[in-house]
């Protein structure tokens, strides 16, 4: 189950990963958006994926919106709820209902730059590296345990748009890998931490070109 608010670029990368088997034995049950005009809905429809809209503007409070959204999701009984550019802050009750089954991607190397405008803030702070993080969602905003990160260099002549494009390419690499790890049971959230059933391999160029392949069985 994917929740989106916009163009659905991460939706497209996840869809490709399901179609090619990178995310094995998985399918997207539905795509739900809080905006009827979200272009990502057309991406899902073109792929034959059910789409629904629950517009947050139709509800007087966040709690009532989240309750309706939760009911909509639960009709599909998904194994995992994936936030793919879903631009709504979720209530503690909603997050608690899906704890350990709710993941998000954030355009920074968390815990650096939680919240909005991460690319402009990274440039303003003069950092050398920026990137993206896939994490389990907990009630605290952008504070959940990290599953995988990818780092990209910040160039001296970068503006937010150029940096955002590099980070987005990294997002498309790591999100399918993280989802595959969670859905296969290789990775899970236990006692507030990410736990791995097998060791995670690393290599020298992990920061720039993430290698995230499950070890072969002996």
GIZIRA-V519861 format. One record per run of one state. SS is the DSSP state (helix for helix, strand for strand, loop for the rest). FROM is the first residue (numbers start at 0). TO is the last residue. If there is no record, write none. Layout:
# GIZIRA-V519861
SS	FROM	TO
SS	FROM	TO
This chain:
# GIZIRA-V519861
loop	0	0
strand	1	3
loop	4	7
helix	8	19
loop	20	29
strand	30	32
loop	33	38
helix	39	45
loop	46	49
strand	50	52
loop	53	54
helix	55	57
loop	58	60
helix	61	73
loop	74	79
strand	80	82
loop	83	90
helix	91	96
loop	97	100
strand	101	105
loop	106	116
helix	117	124
loop	125	127
strand	128	135
loop	136	144
strand	145	152
loop	153	158
helix	159	182
loop	183	185
strand	186	189
loop	190	191
strand	192	195
loop	196	217
